[in-house]
Amino acid sequence: MAEYLVTGAAGFIASNVAEMLLRDGHAVVGVDNLNDYYDVGLKEHRIARLETLEGFQFHRLDIEDAGAVADLFKQHRFAAVLNLAARAGVHYSMVNPKVYFTTNTLGTLALLDAVKESGVPKILLASTSSLYAGQEMPFSESLAVNTPISPYAASKKAAELLAHSYHHLYGIDVSVMRYFTVFGPAGRPDMSIFRFIQQIDQGVPLTVYGDGSQSRDFTYVDDIARGTIAALRPLGYEIINIGGGNRPVSIASIIGRIEDLLGKKARIEHKPFHEADLMSSHADISKAKTLLDWEPQIAVEEGLVKTVEWYRENLPWSATVPLT
């Protein structure tokens, strides 16, 4: 039984990764600072689920605190570190860019230092498809992504570069996972699918930037978790796309399917397309297939059904989760 450190354990992706590791019989030390970027109650909901599983320990800890991180590594012998803690969200990074760099970049640096000092052989870093803005699709890992258009993307690029330098200098095995538009039960309330479900159900007008034709390579969270865990194998230094890998789905289509599942009609308010957004995203996942023997198993349609089911099963609480 291996013991893994999962940072951001109260987060959407990290909690699902931690649960999958635990169900596979491993031990997980989860850390999170439980910040209030979005509803802390939702984060506590995820941690409560993990605490029902054998082998899980939780520490309220901020990865920006290098001293606390170093102390944690002295108490455990981790097989690998999965750095899934992050300040996420393109739009808010334009309002408060500093916190994106202190968490996404300096927090990663604190973990890399601890990995180096303790001799942990592997670190996995969550990154983002937002880095591909302005590139030709489908987005391939070989593309030069040196022109980020948001502080969020820039902070993630900086973290990738730091990880590469530590791989080069100290031989640390690094997997960088570029995730594409993740959705599923207990998802983030600042992302479109959670917002659309709650707003359509409650009859609240929902905001669509542009005409709704913009599309995303939506990826169900269980597929994201499987790909992440598969990347714990020794790889050297690799950047790997984890995405739907199929034809991107438009926002308008997603809204229409949620309307069908809820049996309710959306009230839509259109606003100008946001300058920091991608018009479309489409992952080239051939590298994940080759290196990890991974490809998505849950179609968008099935994932939406599961997400709406979670929302209904958790009413009335789920209808009151504040939308950031």
C-alpha positions, -999 to 999 in steps of 0.1 A, spaced: 0 0 0 15 33 -11 9 66 6 3 96 -16 1 133 -9 -28 150 -27 -29 188 -25 -61 207 -29 -79 176 -16 -112 196 -10 -112 206 -46 -132 191 -74 -106 171 -93 -84 164 -63 -112 149 -42 -121 125 -70 -85 115 -75 -81 109 -38 -112 88 -37 -100 67 -66 -66 61 -49 -83 52 -16 -107 27 -33 -76 12 -50 -63 4 -15 -38 32 -11 -33 57 17 -39 94 10 -28 124 29 -49 153 17 -41 190 23 -62 221 15 -63 256 29 -102 257 24 -101 292 10 -134 309 2 -129 315 -35 -161 295 -38 -185 280 -12 -165 263 16 -195 241 23 -191 224 -10 -154 217 -2 -164 203 32 -190 181 15 -162 165 -6 -139 161 24 -167 145 44 -171 119 17 -133 111 18 -133 108 55 -157 78 53 -130 59 35 -102 40 52 -67 54 48 -75 91 45 -59 118 66 -67 155 62 -46 185 71 -57 221 67 -25 234 52 -16 261 26 10 249 1 24 285 0 36 279 36 70 263 28 78 256 64 45 237 70 50 218 37 86 208 48 73 196 82 46 175 66 72 157 44 92 149 76 62 131 90 55 109 59 73 89 33 53 96 1 54 75 -30 44 105 -50 30 140 -47 -1 150 -67 -2 188 -68 -38 194 -76 -41 226 -55 -47 257 -75 -63 290 -78 -85 283 -108 -107 305 -131 -97 328 -159 -119 357 -151 -110 361 -114 -73 360 -123 -77 393 -140 -92 408 -107 -66 394 -83 -36 380 -102 -13 380 -72 -30 351 -55 -27 330 -87 11 333 -86 15 328 -49 -5 296 -50 0 282 -85 37 291 -89 52 297 -54 31 269 -39 44 245 -66 80 257 -58 75 249 -21 64 214 -30 93 209 -55 117 219 -28 102 194 -3 102 167 -30 139 174 -37 149 174 0 129 143 10 138 122 -20 102 116 -32 107 103 -68 76 116 -85 55 148 -86 24 153 -107 13 188 -115 -22 199 -126 -21 224 -155 -46 238 -179 -59 238 -215 -61 276 -211 -25 277 -222 -35 268 -258 -53 301 -264 -47 312 -300 -31 279 -311 -44 256 -339 -67 228 -330 -66 200 -320 -43 212 -292 -11 192 -291 14 191 -263 41 200 -288 27 234 -294 47 264 -281 24 280 -255 44 311 -247 17 337 -251 -8 331 -223 -38 355 -224 -47 354 -187 -28 356 -154 -42 322 -146 -27 306 -176 6 325 -171 8 312 -135 4 276 -147 30 280 -174 54 293 -148 47 262 -126 54 239 -156 87 256 -162 97 254 -125 89 217 -126 110 211 -157 140 229 -141 137 206 -110 135 175 -133 166 187 -152 186 196 -121 176 169 -96 162 140 -117 127 143 -103 101 125 -124 74 150 -134 40 145 -151 22 177 -161 -15 172 -168 -32 197 -190 -69 193 -181 -98 202 -205 -131 216 -191 -138 191 -163 -174 185 -151 -193 161 -129 -211 157 -96 -201 182 -68 -183 203 -95 -171 238 -91 -199 264 -88 -179 290 -108 -180 267 -139 -207 266 -165 -224 232 -160 -229 236 -122 -242 271 -128 -265 262 -157 -281 233 -137 -288 254 -107 -300 284 -126 -323 266 -150 -338 246 -121 -344 277 -100 -356 298 -130 -328 323 -126 -315 340 -157 -281 326 -168 -254 345 -185 -239 334 -218 -209 353 -231 -213 355 -269 -240 336 -288 -234 302 -272 -216 288 -302 -183 286 -283 -174 250 -276 -154 230 -251 -138 196 -250 -158 186 -219 -143 158 -198 -160 139 -171 -142 140 -137 -139 102 -133 -120 101 -166 -98 129 -154 -90 110 -122 -82 78 -141 -58 96 -164 -42 114 -135 -35 82 -116 -22 65 -147 4 93 -150 20 83 -117 41 58 -136 77 68 -143 78 90 -173 107 114 -169 93 148 -178 61 148 -198 32 172 -205 0 152 -212 -34 164 -224 -63 148 -206 -95 158 -224 -126 145 -241 -107 141 -274 -138 141 -294 -157 168 -312 -161 199 -290 -196 205 -277 -211 240 -278 -224 258 -248 -258 262 -265 -260 224 -268 -251 218 -232 -278 242 -221 -303 224 -243 -295 190 -228 -297 203 -193 -331 218 -201 -342 183 -213 -329 166 -182 -346 191 -158 -377 195 -179 -374 233 -176 -365 261 -200 -335 284 -195 -338 321 -193 -306 334 -210 -290 368 -209 -263 373 -235 -232 394 -229 -202 401 -251 -176 374 -255 -149 377 -229 -114 386 -242 -97 361 -220 -117 331 -230 -111 305 -257 -136 303 -285 -131 266 -287 -110 238 -272 -102 204 -286 -76 181 -271 -52 159 -290 -51 130 -266 -29 107 -287 0 111 -262 -22 100 -233 -33 69 -253 3 60 -261 20 68 -227 -9 60 -203 -31 36 -223 -58 61 -214 -88 75 -232 -121 89 -219 -149 64 -212 -178 86 -201 -195 106 -229 -208 141 -222 -244 129 -224 -238 103 -197 -218 127 -176 -246 153 -177 -271 127 -165 -249 118 -135 -243 154 -127 -280 163 -127 -287 132 -106 -262 144 -80 -278 179 -80 -313 164 -74 -301 139 -48 -286 168 -28 -316 191 -29 -324 215 -13 -288 222 -3 -274 220 -39 -298 247 -50 -284 271 -24 -247 267 -31 -236 302 -40 -225 306 -76 -192 325 -77 
